Amino acid sequence: MLSAIVEDYLKAIYYLQNETDGRVRTSALAEYMDVEQSTVTSMMKKLSERNFVHYEPYQGVKLTDTGVPIALEIIRHHRLLERYLTDHLEYDWAEVHDEADRLEHHISSQFADRIAEQLEDPAVDPHGDPIPTADLDVSGAKYEDTLADHQVGDSVRIERVPDKDPALLRYLSEHGIHPGTVVDVVETTSFGMVTLDPDSGDEPVALPDEVARSVSTRSLTKGAN
């Protein structure tokens, strides 16, 4: 049995190396985990000794073939729990991330498979993040476009939203913005705001550029360039 902290580190490295498509800097990992860099360095040495990561001082860290499936298994637990909490226990999607963080270390793979069966094997969690399959397959899970990539007149479908800021999730929910929502880009400003008009009939919503860059989308139609 691995400790929860080891699983958390492996999960964090998986997330960060997907963002960078390469080695993860220990400073980035320290910021993500909200710990001192010296703490990260000490942990990376321990994980390297157990062949969970490739670690070289000043060169960053990357998961090994041993570490990747451990990270994917805990991510599968997390995202299935989020889906179950929202679909069957009426949790708000702004609450489930922290709750799943607490529970993910305490369920078995068999228990996770039972949850998946009850949910009819969902492909994504409530925020649009892909759920690894029982075989830990996440192929085809990358989203290439974000809201910030689109121009006025574009029609797009929201595919994924960031899940770590409850206030942002509540704001999006209040304006009808969820994975699956179709929106039209109606305005972009020089000071970094993107205004969306949901096809659901909800009021237009303005998002700062930083948020727009974290919302994954799929293009439906293109406006005039």
MIMI-184226 format. One record per residue: residue number from 0; residue in three letters; x, y, z of N, C-alpha, C in turn. Coordinates in nm, 2 decimals, always signed. Example, Ala and Ser with C-alpha at 12.3 -4.5 7.8 and 13.67 -1.06 7.14 Angstrom:
NODE   nr  rest     nxx     nyy     nzz    caxx    cayy    cazz     cxx     cyy     czz
NODE    0   ALA   +1.32   -0.57   +0.78   +1.23   -0.45   +0.78   +1.32   -0.33   +0.78
NODE    1   SER   +1.28   -0.22   +0.71   +1.37   -0.11   +0.71   +1.29   +0.00   +0.79
# end
This chain:
NODE   nr  rest     nxx     nyy     nzz    caxx    cayy    cazz     cxx     cyy     czz
NODE    0   MET   +0.08   -0.12   +0.00   +0.00   +0.00   +0.00   +0.09   +0.12   +0.00
NODE    1   LEU   +0.06   +0.22   -0.09   +0.13   +0.34   -0.09   +0.06   +0.45   +0.00
NODE    2   SER   +0.13   +0.54   +0.05   +0.07   +0.64   +0.13   +0.00   +0.74   +0.04
NODE    3   ALA   -0.09   +0.81   +0.11   -0.17   +0.91   +0.03   -0.08   +1.02   -0.02
NODE    4   ILE   +0.02   +1.06   +0.05   +0.11   +1.17   +0.00   +0.19   +1.12   -0.12
NODE    5   VAL   +0.23   +1.00   -0.12   +0.30   +0.95   -0.24   +0.21   +0.95   -0.36
NODE    6   GLU   +0.08   +0.90   -0.34   -0.01   +0.91   -0.45   -0.04   +1.05   -0.50
NODE    7   ASP   -0.05   +1.14   -0.41   -0.07   +1.28   -0.44   +0.04   +1.34   -0.53
NODE    8   TYR   +0.16   +1.30   -0.49   +0.28   +1.35   -0.57   +0.28   +1.29   -0.71
NODE    9   LEU   +0.25   +1.16   -0.72   +0.25   +1.10   -0.85   +0.14   +1.16   -0.94
NODE   10   LYS   +0.02   +1.18   -0.88   -0.09   +1.24   -0.95   -0.05   +1.38   -1.00
NODE   11   ALA   +0.01   +1.46   -0.91   +0.05   +1.60   -0.95   +0.15   +1.60   -1.06
NODE   12   ILE   +0.25   +1.51   -1.05   +0.35   +1.51   -1.16   +0.28   +1.47   -1.29
NODE   13   TYR   +0.19   +1.38   -1.29   +0.12   +1.34   -1.41   +0.05   +1.46   -1.47
NODE   14   TYR   -0.03   +1.54   -1.39   -0.10   +1.66   -1.44   +0.00   +1.76   -1.50
NODE   15   LEU   +0.11   +1.79   -1.43   +0.20   +1.89   -1.47   +0.28   +1.85   -1.59
NODE   16   GLN   +0.32   +1.72   -1.60   +0.40   +1.68   -1.72   +0.31   +1.68   -1.84
NODE   17   ASN   +0.18   +1.66   -1.83   +0.09   +1.67   -1.94   +0.08   +1.81   -1.99
NODE   18   GLU   +0.09   +1.91   -1.90   +0.08   +2.05   -1.94   +0.21   +2.09   -2.01
NODE   19   THR   +0.32   +2.04   -1.96   +0.45   +2.09   -2.02   +0.50   +1.99   -2.13
NODE   20   ASP   +0.44   +1.87   -2.14   +0.49   +1.77   -2.24   +0.63   +1.74   -2.22
NODE   21   GLY   +0.68   +1.73   -2.09   +0.82   +1.70   -2.07   +0.84   +1.69   -1.92
NODE   22   ARG   +0.96   +1.72   -1.88   +1.00   +1.71   -1.74   +0.93   +1.82   -1.66
NODE   23   VAL   +0.90   +1.79   -1.53   +0.84   +1.89   -1.44   +0.94   +1.95   -1.35
NODE   24   ARG   +0.95   +2.08   -1.35   +1.04   +2.15   -1.26   +1.00   +2.13   -1.11
NODE   25   THR   +1.09   +2.11   -1.02   +1.06   +2.09   -0.88   +0.99   +2.22   -0.83
NODE   26   SER   +1.03   +2.34   -0.88   +0.96   +2.46   -0.83   +0.82   +2.46   -0.87
NODE   27   ALA   +0.78   +2.41   -0.99   +0.64   +2.41   -1.03   +0.56   +2.31   -0.94
NODE   28   LEU   +0.63   +2.20   -0.91   +0.57   +2.09   -0.83   +0.54   +2.14   -0.69
NODE   29   ALA   +0.64   +2.22   -0.64   +0.63   +2.28   -0.50   +0.51   +2.37   -0.50
NODE   30   GLU   +0.50   +2.46   -0.60   +0.39   +2.55   -0.60   +0.25   +2.48   -0.61
NODE   31   TYR   +0.25   +2.37   -0.70   +0.12   +2.30   -0.71   +0.08   +2.23   -0.58
NODE   32   MET   +0.18   +2.17   -0.51   +0.15   +2.10   -0.39   +0.15   +2.19   -0.27
NODE   33   ASP   +0.19   +2.32   -0.29   +0.19   +2.42   -0.18   +0.28   +2.37   -0.06
NODE   34   VAL   +0.40   +2.33   -0.10   +0.50   +2.29   +0.00   +0.64   +2.36   -0.04
NODE   35   GLU   +0.73   +2.35   +0.05   +0.87   +2.41   +0.02   +0.94   +2.32   -0.08
NODE   36   GLN   +1.02   +2.39   -0.16   +1.09   +2.31   -0.27   +1.19   +2.21   -0.21
NODE   37   SER   +1.24   +2.23   -0.09   +1.33   +2.13   -0.03   +1.25   +2.00   +0.01
NODE   38   THR   +1.12   +2.02   +0.04   +1.03   +1.91   +0.07   +1.01   +1.82   -0.06
NODE   39   VAL   +0.99   +1.89   -0.17   +0.97   +1.83   -0.30   +1.10   +1.75   -0.34
NODE   40   THR   +1.22   +1.81   -0.32   +1.34   +1.75   -0.35   +1.36   +1.62   -0.28
NODE   41   SER   +1.33   +1.63   -0.15   +1.35   +1.51   -0.06   +1.25   +1.40   -0.11
NODE   42   MET   +1.13   +1.43   -0.14   +1.03   +1.33   -0.19   +1.07   +1.27   -0.32
NODE   43   MET   +1.13   +1.36   -0.41   +1.17   +1.31   -0.54   +1.28   +1.20   -0.53
NODE   44   LYS   +1.37   +1.22   -0.44   +1.48   +1.13   -0.42   +1.42   +0.99   -0.37
NODE   45   LYS   +1.32   +1.00   -0.29   +1.25   +0.88   -0.24   +1.18   +0.81   -0.35
NODE   46   LEU   +1.11   +0.88   -0.43   +1.03   +0.83   -0.54   +1.12   +0.77   -0.65
NODE   47   SER   +1.23   +0.83   -0.67   +1.33   +0.78   -0.76   +1.39   +0.65   -0.72
NODE   48   GLU   +1.42   +0.64   -0.59   +1.47   +0.51   -0.53   +1.37   +0.40   -0.55
NODE   49   ARG   +1.24   +0.43   -0.56   +1.14   +0.33   -0.57   +1.10   +0.31   -0.72
NODE   50   ASN   +1.17   +0.38   -0.81   +1.15   +0.37   -0.95   +1.01   +0.42   -1.00
NODE   51   PHE   +0.96   +0.52   -0.92   +0.83   +0.58   -0.96   +0.86   +0.70   -1.05
NODE   52   VAL   +0.97   +0.76   -1.04   +1.00   +0.88   -1.12   +1.15   +0.87   -1.17
NODE   53   HIS   +1.17   +0.94   -1.28   +1.31   +0.98   -1.33   +1.34   +1.12   -1.27
NODE   54   TYR   +1.44   +1.12   -1.19   +1.47   +1.25   -1.13   +1.62   +1.28   -1.14
NODE   55   GLU   +1.65   +1.40   -1.19   +1.79   +1.45   -1.19   +1.79   +1.59   -1.13
NODE   56   PRO   +1.87   +1.62   -1.04   +1.88   +1.76   -0.98   +1.90   +1.86   -1.09
NODE   57   TYR   +1.82   +1.97   -1.08   +1.82   +2.08   -1.18   +1.77   +2.04   -1.32
NODE   58   GLN   +1.73   +1.92   -1.34   +1.67   +1.88   -1.47   +1.52   +1.84   -1.46
NODE   59   GLY   +1.47   +1.84   -1.34   +1.33   +1.82   -1.33   +1.30   +1.67   -1.31
NODE   60   VAL   +1.17   +1.63   -1.32   +1.12   +1.50   -1.29   +1.02   +1.45   -1.39
NODE   61   LYS   +1.01   +1.32   -1.41   +0.91   +1.27   -1.50   +0.87   +1.13   -1.45
NODE   62   LEU   +0.75   +1.09   -1.46   +0.71   +0.96   -1.42   +0.77   +0.85   -1.50
NODE   63   THR   +0.80   +0.74   -1.43   +0.85   +0.62   -1.50   +0.73   +0.54   -1.55
NODE   64   ASP   +0.76   +0.43   -1.62   +0.65   +0.34   -1.66   +0.58   +0.27   -1.54
NODE   65   THR   +0.65   +0.27   -1.43   +0.60   +0.22   -1.31   +0.51   +0.32   -1.24
NODE   66   GLY   +0.55   +0.45   -1.25   +0.47   +0.55   -1.18   +0.35   +0.59   -1.26
NODE   67   VAL   +0.34   +0.59   -1.39   +0.23   +0.63   -1.47   +0.10   +0.56   -1.43
NODE   68   PRO   +0.10   +0.42   -1.43   -0.03   +0.36   -1.39   -0.08   +0.38   -1.25
NODE   69   ILE   +0.02   +0.41   -1.16   -0.03   +0.44   -1.02   -0.10   +0.58   -1.02
NODE   70   ALA   -0.04   +0.68   -1.10   -0.11   +0.81   -1.11   -0.24   +0.80   -1.17
NODE   71   LEU   -0.25   +0.72   -1.28   -0.38   +0.71   -1.35   -0.48   +0.64   -1.27
NODE   72   GLU   -0.44   +0.54   -1.19   -0.54   +0.47   -1.11   -0.60   +0.57   -1.00
NODE   73   ILE   -0.52   +0.65   -0.94   -0.57   +0.74   -0.84   -0.66   +0.85   -0.91
NODE   74   ILE   -0.62   +0.89   -1.03   -0.70   +0.99   -1.11   -0.84   +0.92   -1.14
NODE   75   ARG   -0.83   +0.79   -1.18   -0.96   +0.72   -1.21   -1.05   +0.73   -1.09
NODE   76   HIS   -1.00   +0.69   -0.97   -1.07   +0.70   -0.85   -1.13   +0.84   -0.83
NODE   77   HIS   -1.05   +0.94   -0.84   -1.09   +1.08   -0.81   -1.21   +1.12   -0.90
NODE   78   ARG   -1.19   +1.09   -1.03   -1.29   +1.14   -1.13   -1.42   +1.06   -1.12
NODE   79   LEU   -1.41   +0.93   -1.09   -1.53   +0.85   -1.08   -1.61   +0.90   -0.95
NODE   80   LEU   -1.54   +0.93   -0.85   -1.60   +0.98   -0.72   -1.67   +1.11   -0.75
NODE   81   GLU   -1.60   +1.20   -0.82   -1.67   +1.33   -0.85   -1.80   +1.31   -0.93
NODE   82   ARG   -1.79   +1.22   -1.03   -1.91   +1.19   -1.11   -2.02   +1.13   -1.02
NODE   83   TYR   -1.99   +1.04   -0.93   -2.09   +0.97   -0.84   -2.15   +1.07   -0.75
NODE   84   LEU   -2.06   +1.16   -0.69   -2.11   +1.26   -0.59   -2.21   +1.35   -0.65
NODE   85   THR   -2.19   +1.40   -0.78   -2.28   +1.49   -0.84   -2.40   +1.42   -0.89
NODE   86   ASP   -2.39   +1.30   -0.95   -2.50   +1.24   -1.02   -2.59   +1.17   -0.92
NODE   87   HIS   -2.54   +1.11   -0.81   -2.62   +1.03   -0.72   -2.64   +1.09   -0.58
NODE   88   LEU   -2.55   +1.18   -0.53   -2.56   +1.23   -0.40   -2.59   +1.38   -0.40
NODE   89   GLU   -2.62   +1.44   -0.52   -2.66   +1.58   -0.54   -2.56   +1.68   -0.48
NODE   90   TYR   -2.43   +1.64   -0.49   -2.33   +1.74   -0.46   -2.32   +1.85   -0.57
NODE   91   ASP   -2.29   +1.97   -0.53   -2.27   +2.07   -0.63   -2.13   +2.05   -0.69
NODE   92   TRP   -2.12   +2.08   -0.82   -1.99   +2.05   -0.89   -1.87   +2.13   -0.83
NODE   93   ALA   -1.91   +2.24   -0.76   -1.80   +2.32   -0.70   -1.75   +2.26   -0.57
NODE   94   GLU   -1.82   +2.15   -0.52   -1.78   +2.09   -0.39   -1.70   +1.96   -0.41
NODE   95   VAL   -1.72   +1.90   -0.52   -1.68   +1.76   -0.53   -1.53   +1.74   -0.54
NODE   96   HIS   -1.45   +1.84   -0.58   -1.31   +1.82   -0.60   -1.24   +1.79   -0.47
NODE   97   ASP   -1.27   +1.87   -0.37   -1.20   +1.85   -0.24   -1.25   +1.72   -0.17
NODE   98   GLU   -1.38   +1.69   -0.19   -1.44   +1.57   -0.13   -1.37   +1.44   -0.19
NODE   99   ALA   -1.36   +1.45   -0.32   -1.29   +1.33   -0.39   -1.15   +1.32   -0.36
NODE  100   ASP   -1.08   +1.43   -0.33   -0.94   +1.43   -0.29   -0.93   +1.35   -0.16
NODE  101   ARG   -1.03   +1.37   -0.07   -1.02   +1.30   +0.06   -1.05   +1.15   +0.05
NODE  102   LEU   -1.14   +1.11   -0.05   -1.19   +0.98   -0.06   -1.10   +0.89   -0.15
NODE  103   GLU   -1.03   +0.95   -0.25   -0.97   +0.87   -0.35   -0.87   +0.77   -0.31
NODE  104   HIS   -0.80   +0.80   -0.19   -0.70   +0.71   -0.14   -0.76   +0.59   -0.07
NODE  105   HIS   -0.89   +0.59   -0.04   -0.94   +0.49   +0.05   -1.04   +0.39   -0.02
NODE  106   ILE   -1.04   +0.39   -0.15   -1.12   +0.29   -0.22   -1.03   +0.20   -0.30
NODE  107   SER   -1.07   +0.08   -0.33   -0.99   -0.01   -0.41   -1.03   +0.00   -0.55
NODE  108   SER   -0.95   -0.06   -0.64   -0.98   -0.06   -0.78   -1.11   -0.13   -0.81
NODE  109   GLN   -1.14   -0.24   -0.73   -1.27   -0.31   -0.74   -1.38   -0.22   -0.71
NODE  110   PHE   -1.37   -0.14   -0.61   -1.48   -0.05   -0.57   -1.50   +0.06   -0.68
NODE  111   ALA   -1.39   +0.11   -0.73   -1.39   +0.20   -0.84   -1.47   +0.14   -0.96
NODE  112   ASP   -1.44   +0.02   -0.99   -1.50   -0.05   -1.10   -1.65   -0.06   -1.08
NODE  113   ARG   -1.69   -0.08   -0.95   -1.84   -0.09   -0.92   -1.90   +0.04   -0.94
NODE  114   ILE   -1.83   +0.15   -0.90   -1.89   +0.28   -0.92   -1.91   +0.31   -1.07
NODE  115   ALA   -1.81   +0.27   -1.15   -1.81   +0.29   -1.30   -1.93   +0.21   -1.36
NODE  116   GLU   -1.95   +0.09   -1.31   -2.06   +0.01   -1.35   -2.20   +0.08   -1.32
NODE  117   GLN   -2.21   +0.13   -1.20   -2.33   +0.20   -1.16   -2.36   +0.32   -1.25
NODE  118   LEU   -2.25   +0.39   -1.29   -2.26   +0.51   -1.37   -2.26   +0.48   -1.52
NODE  119   GLU   -2.26   +0.35   -1.55   -2.26   +0.31   -1.70   -2.13   +0.36   -1.77
NODE  120   ASP   -2.02   +0.35   -1.70   -1.89   +0.38   -1.75   -1.88   +0.52   -1.82
NODE  121   PRO   -1.90   +0.63   -1.74   -1.89   +0.76   -1.79   -1.75   +0.79   -1.85
NODE  122   ALA   -1.75   +0.88   -1.95   -1.62   +0.91   -2.02   -1.55   +1.03   -1.95
NODE  123   VAL   -1.63   +1.12   -1.89   -1.57   +1.24   -1.83   -1.63   +1.26   -1.69
NODE  124   ASP   -1.56   +1.34   -1.61   -1.61   +1.38   -1.48   -1.70   +1.50   -1.50
NODE  125   PRO   -1.76   +1.56   -1.39   -1.85   +1.67   -1.40   -1.79   +1.79   -1.47
NODE  126   HIS   -1.65   +1.81   -1.46   -1.59   +1.92   -1.52   -1.54   +1.90   -1.66
NODE  127   GLY   -1.56   +1.78   -1.71   -1.52   +1.75   -1.85   -1.38   +1.68   -1.86
NODE  128   ASP   -1.32   +1.65   -1.75   -1.19   +1.58   -1.75   -1.21   +1.44   -1.78
NODE  129   PRO   -1.13   +1.38   -1.87   -1.15   +1.23   -1.90   -1.12   +1.14   -1.79
NODE  130   ILE   -1.21   +1.04   -1.78   -1.19   +0.94   -1.67   -1.11   +0.82   -1.73
NODE  131   PRO   -1.00   +0.79   -1.68   -0.93   +0.67   -1.73   -1.01   +0.54   -1.72
NODE  132   THR   -1.01   +0.46   -1.82   -1.08   +0.34   -1.82   -1.03   +0.24   -1.72
NODE  133   ALA   -1.09   +0.12   -1.71   -1.04   +0.02   -1.61   -0.91   -0.03   -1.66
NODE  134   ASP   -0.87   -0.02   -1.79   -0.74   -0.05   -1.84   -0.65   +0.07   -1.83
NODE  135   LEU   -0.69   +0.18   -1.77   -0.61   +0.30   -1.75   -0.58   +0.36   -1.89
NODE  136   ASP   -0.67   +0.35   -1.98   -0.66   +0.42   -2.11   -0.71   +0.56   -2.11
NODE  137   VAL   -0.63   +0.65   -2.15   -0.68   +0.79   -2.17   -0.65   +0.84   -2.31
NODE  138   SER   -0.65   +0.76   -2.40   -0.62   +0.80   -2.54   -0.73   +0.88   -2.60
NODE  139   GLY   -0.69   +0.98   -2.67   -0.79   +1.07   -2.73   -0.85   +1.17   -2.64
NODE  140   ALA   -0.78   +1.19   -2.52   -0.84   +1.27   -2.42   -0.79   +1.42   -2.42
NODE  141   LYS   -0.70   +1.45   -2.51   -0.65   +1.59   -2.51   -0.74   +1.68   -2.59
NODE  142   TYR   -0.76   +1.81   -2.53   -0.83   +1.91   -2.60   -0.73   +2.02   -2.65
NODE  143   GLU   -0.75   +2.05   -2.78   -0.65   +2.14   -2.83   -0.69   +2.29   -2.83
NODE  144   ASP   -0.82   +2.32   -2.83   -0.87   +2.46   -2.84   -0.91   +2.50   -2.70
NODE  145   THR   -0.90   +2.63   -2.67   -0.96   +2.70   -2.56   -1.04   +2.82   -2.60
NODE  146   LEU   -1.12   +2.87   -2.51   -1.20   +2.99   -2.54   -1.12   +3.10   -2.59
NODE  147   ALA   -1.00   +3.12   -2.54   -0.91   +3.23   -2.58   -0.86   +3.22   -2.73
NODE  148   ASP   -0.88   +3.10   -2.79   -0.83   +3.08   -2.93   -0.94   +3.13   -3.03
NODE  149   HIS   -1.06   +3.17   -2.98   -1.17   +3.19   -3.08   -1.19   +3.34   -3.10
NODE  150   GLN   -1.26   +3.37   -3.21   -1.29   +3.51   -3.24   -1.44   +3.54   -3.24
NODE  151   VAL   -1.48   +3.66   -3.24   -1.62   +3.70   -3.24   -1.69   +3.63   -3.36
NODE  152   GLY   -1.80   +3.57   -3.32   -1.88   +3.50   -3.42   -1.86   +3.35   -3.42
NODE  153   ASP   -1.76   +3.31   -3.35   -1.74   +3.16   -3.34   -1.84   +3.10   -3.25
NODE  154   SER   -1.89   +2.98   -3.29   -1.98   +2.90   -3.21   -1.90   +2.78   -3.16
NODE  155   VAL   -1.90   +2.75   -3.03   -1.81   +2.65   -2.97   -1.89   +2.57   -2.87
NODE  156   ARG   -1.85   +2.45   -2.85   -1.91   +2.37   -2.74   -1.80   +2.36   -2.62
NODE  157   ILE   -1.84   +2.39   -2.50   -1.76   +2.38   -2.39   -1.73   +2.23   -2.36
NODE  158   GLU   -1.60   +2.19   -2.35   -1.56   +2.05   -2.33   -1.51   +2.03   -2.19
NODE  159   ARG   -1.44   +2.13   -2.13   -1.38   +2.11   -2.00   -1.36   +2.24   -1.93
NODE  160   VAL   -1.38   +2.25   -1.80   -1.35   +2.37   -1.72   -1.26   +2.34   -1.61
NODE  161   PRO   -1.18   +2.43   -1.56   -1.09   +2.41   -1.44   -1.17   +2.37   -1.32
NODE  162   ASP   -1.12   +2.28   -1.24   -1.20   +2.23   -1.13   -1.16   +2.27   -0.99
NODE  163   LYS   -1.05   +2.35   -0.98   -0.99   +2.38   -0.85   -1.04   +2.50   -0.78
NODE  164   ASP   -1.12   +2.58   -0.85   -1.17   +2.71   -0.79   -1.32   +2.71   -0.78
NODE  165   PRO   -1.37   +2.68   -0.66   -1.51   +2.67   -0.63   -1.59   +2.80   -0.67
NODE  166   ALA   -1.53   +2.91   -0.65   -1.60   +3.04   -0.68   -1.62   +3.05   -0.83
NODE  167   LEU   -1.51   +3.01   -0.91   -1.53   +3.02   -1.05   -1.63   +2.92   -1.10
NODE  168   LEU   -1.63   +2.80   -1.05   -1.73   +2.70   -1.09   -1.88   +2.75   -1.06
NODE  169   ARG   -1.89   +2.81   -0.94   -2.03   +2.86   -0.91   -2.07   +2.98   -1.01
NODE  170   TYR   -1.97   +3.06   -1.04   -2.00   +3.17   -1.14   -2.04   +3.11   -1.27
NODE  171   LEU   -1.96   +3.01   -1.32   -1.99   +2.95   -1.45   -2.13   +2.88   -1.44
NODE  172   SER   -2.16   +2.81   -1.34   -2.29   +2.74   -1.32   -2.40   +2.84   -1.32
NODE  173   GLU   -2.39   +2.95   -1.25   -2.49   +3.06   -1.25   -2.53   +3.11   -1.38
NODE  174   HIS   -2.43   +3.10   -1.47   -2.45   +3.16   -1.61   -2.47   +3.04   -1.71
NODE  175   GLY   -2.49   +2.92   -1.66   -2.53   +2.81   -1.75   -2.41   +2.76   -1.83
NODE  176   ILE   -2.29   +2.78   -1.78   -2.17   +2.73   -1.85   -2.12   +2.60   -1.79
NODE  177   HIS   -2.14   +2.49   -1.86   -2.10   +2.35   -1.82   -2.04   +2.28   -1.94
NODE  178   PRO   -1.97   +2.17   -1.92   -1.93   +2.09   -2.03   -2.05   +2.05   -2.11
NODE  179   GLY   -2.05   +2.06   -2.24   -2.17   +2.03   -2.33   -2.24   +2.16   -2.37
NODE  180   THR   -2.22   +2.27   -2.29   -2.29   +2.40   -2.33   -2.24   +2.45   -2.46
NODE  181   VAL   -2.32   +2.49   -2.55   -2.28   +2.56   -2.67   -2.29   +2.71   -2.65
NODE  182   VAL   -2.19   +2.78   -2.69   -2.19   +2.93   -2.67   -2.14   +3.00   -2.80
NODE  183   ASP   -2.18   +3.12   -2.81   -2.13   +3.21   -2.92   -2.04   +3.31   -2.86
NODE  184   VAL   -1.92   +3.33   -2.92   -1.83   +3.44   -2.88   -1.88   +3.57   -2.94
NODE  185   VAL   -1.92   +3.66   -2.85   -1.98   +3.78   -2.90   -1.89   +3.91   -2.88
NODE  186   GLU   -1.79   +3.89   -2.80   -1.70   +4.01   -2.79   -1.57   +3.96   -2.73
NODE  187   THR   -1.46   +4.02   -2.78   -1.33   +4.01   -2.72   -1.27   +4.15   -2.70
NODE  188   THR   -1.20   +4.18   -2.59   -1.15   +4.31   -2.57   -1.00   +4.31   -2.56
NODE  189   SER   -0.94   +4.43   -2.58   -0.80   +4.45   -2.58   -0.74   +4.43   -2.44
NODE  190   PHE   -0.83   +4.44   -2.34   -0.78   +4.43   -2.20   -0.81   +4.29   -2.15
NODE  191   GLY   -0.84   +4.19   -2.24   -0.84   +4.05   -2.20   -0.96   +3.99   -2.14
NODE  192   MET   -1.08   +4.04   -2.20   -1.21   +3.98   -2.16   -1.27   +3.91   -2.28
NODE  193   VAL   -1.34   +3.80   -2.26   -1.41   +3.73   -2.36   -1.56   +3.72   -2.31
NODE  194   THR   -1.65   +3.76   -2.40   -1.79   +3.76   -2.36   -1.86   +3.65   -2.44
NODE  195   LEU   -1.94   +3.57   -2.38   -2.00   +3.45   -2.44   -2.15   +3.47   -2.42
NODE  196   ASP   -2.22   +3.42   -2.53   -2.37   +3.41   -2.52   -2.41   +3.27   -2.53
NODE  197   PRO   -2.46   +3.21   -2.42   -2.50   +3.07   -2.42   -2.62   +3.05   -2.50
NODE  198   ASP   -2.62   +2.94   -2.58   -2.74   +2.90   -2.66   -2.86   +2.86   -2.57
NODE  199   SER   -2.83   +2.84   -2.45   -2.94   +2.80   -2.35   -3.04   +2.91   -2.32
NODE  200   GLY   -3.00   +3.03   -2.36   -3.08   +3.15   -2.33   -3.04   +3.22   -2.20
NODE  201   ASP   -2.94   +3.17   -2.13   -2.89   +3.24   -2.01   -2.83   +3.37   -2.06
NODE  202   GLU   -2.81   +3.46   -1.96   -2.75   +3.59   -1.99   -2.60   +3.57   -2.03
NODE  203   PRO   -2.56   +3.66   -2.12   -2.41   +3.66   -2.16   -2.32   +3.66   -2.04
NODE  204   VAL   -2.21   +3.60   -2.05   -2.11   +3.59   -1.94   -1.97   +3.64   -1.99
NODE  205   ALA   -1.91   +3.72   -1.91   -1.77   +3.77   -1.95   -1.67   +3.70   -1.86
NODE  206   LEU   -1.56   +3.65   -1.93   -1.46   +3.58   -1.86   -1.32   +3.65   -1.89
NODE  207   PRO   -1.24   +3.66   -1.79   -1.10   +3.72   -1.81   -1.02   +3.62   -1.89
NODE  208   ASP   -0.92   +3.67   -1.96   -0.84   +3.59   -2.06   -0.78   +3.47   -1.99
NODE  209   GLU   -0.74   +3.49   -1.86   -0.67   +3.38   -1.79   -0.77   +3.26   -1.77
NODE  210   VAL   -0.89   +3.29   -1.74   -0.99   +3.18   -1.73   -1.03   +3.12   -1.87
NODE  211   ALA   -1.04   +3.21   -1.97   -1.07   +3.16   -2.10   -0.97   +3.07   -2.16
NODE  212   ARG   -0.84   +3.09   -2.12   -0.74   +3.00   -2.16   -0.74   +2.86   -2.09
NODE  213   SER   -0.82   +2.85   -1.99   -0.82   +2.73   -1.91   -0.95   +2.65   -1.94
NODE  214   VAL   -1.04   +2.71   -2.03   -1.16   +2.64   -2.06   -1.15   +2.58   -2.20
NODE  215   SER   -1.15   +2.44   -2.21   -1.13   +2.37   -2.33   -1.26   +2.37   -2.41
NODE  216   THR   -1.25   +2.38   -2.55   -1.36   +2.39   -2.63   -1.35   +2.30   -2.76
NODE  217   ARG   -1.46   +2.29   -2.83   -1.45   +2.22   -2.96   -1.53   +2.32   -3.06
NODE  218   SER   -1.47   +2.35   -3.17   -1.53   +2.45   -3.26   -1.65   +2.38   -3.33
NODE  219   LEU   -1.75   +2.46   -3.35   -1.87   +2.42   -3.42   -1.88   +2.50   -3.55
NODE  220   THR   -1.88   +2.63   -3.54   -1.87   +2.72   -3.66   -1.78   +2.83   -3.64
NODE  221   LYS   -1.72   +2.88   -3.75   -1.63   +2.99   -3.74   -1.70   +3.12   -3.78
NODE  222   GLY   -1.67   +3.23   -3.71   -1.72   +3.36   -3.75   -1.63   +3.42   -3.85
NODE  223   ALA   -1.66   +3.55   -3.89   -1.58   +3.62   -3.99   -1.45   +3.66   -3.93
NODE  224   ASN   -1.34   +3.64   -4.01   -1.20   +3.68   -3.96   -1.18   +3.83   -3.99
# end
